[in-house]
Amino acid sequence: MQPDMRPYAGLKVVELSEDAAGEMTGKYLAELGADVIKVEPPGGAASRRIGPFAQGKQDGEHSLHFWFYNPGKNSVVVDLDDPRGITMLRDMLRDADLLIIGYQPARLAELGLDYAELQSAFPSLIIVSVTPYGLEGPWADYRSSDLVALAGGGQLNVSGYDDHSIPPIRPGGNQAYHIAASFGLAGAEIALLQRQADGLGQLVDVSMHDSCAITVELAFAFWEYQKAPMLRQTCRHAQPMMTHCALFECADGRYIYAVIMLAEPKPWKALVAWMEEEGMALDLVEDRFFDAKYRQENFGYVSEIVECFFLTKTAEEAYHQGQAREIPIGMLHAPEELVDDAHLAARGFWRDTAGIDGPIRYPGAPFVFSGFAIPAPARPPRLGEHNGPFRRDALSLAR
């Protein structure tokens, strides 16, 4: 058997978190070789009860949500409200490199967990706290969710439609949790590098609110320098002013996103030449339309002609023919269409792996490394599946 060459192979991680931010941080580490022990309460983590459920089985083992966030982890059931459970946790931490924890200060106090004491007892342990509002500040114990975090962080108010009588629209995909997880992973990596220098662990305090507040593109810069608020726009980046539509329907009812880039001559000339080849450029070939200011002033007229052109092509045709002419253009996919995406297939993105009830197709890693291979994800753990190696009384705590 070849040795595991992944960068976190041999790293022991204890994960004590039930929301997607902490679980995703643990998933990143497991994917890159770490041995992640997921500590679950009796009855299982709350994420086991989030649907949808495979085969409709709501039994704690078939949550697709849980499957996505926890492949390849070990599940150990520990009742932290029992003093024996705290003892078990401390035993796990004796040789652990990282503790990922999502408990807010009030819950930590209930359990009698004190980070300063843990750092003293386990000086090489890196504690990565990923919580809604961080461990300090007036909101430290406030509750949150993906929607609440996006609202408080600024993303929500710039996500939606040109018609501002329609309220802001939350983007899907647990983005706030994933933003916090990305910073959780980055914080863990920085602390691991520092530990190589001085041998010491430290506390990394990651706030989902902070993470969202720093991830709002140019909103702060525009406000700081121009006092200009960002305006939400349909399928476009928020800007201080309303920009032109870039979404076009095609002959098959699907849509493409064509960045015509009115201020740049090259893609505009390529688009007009393409349209002229097919007899649909009309007067866009005239010199006045090669002036960026004139095109912007008459974009409504320009857009109507371009709309008619794309209505003669399927989205696939528009996408590939436009890309061949170096026009910034993309095709809108429904998430389920990605399963059959030829480019993802060519990169080996989808991986067949063992599931709870048999083989399943699973999304792979978003990166490919030349120095080591990332195997297909291992299946998610059954509740308490790995209690055996962690003391005999662990099983009694699981009951």
Order of alpha helices (4+ residues) and beta strands (2+ residues): beta-alpha-beta-alpha-beta-alpha-beta-alpha-alpha-beta-alpha-alpha-beta-alpha-alpha-beta-beta-beta-beta-alpha-alpha-alpha-alpha-beta-alpha-beta-beta-alpha
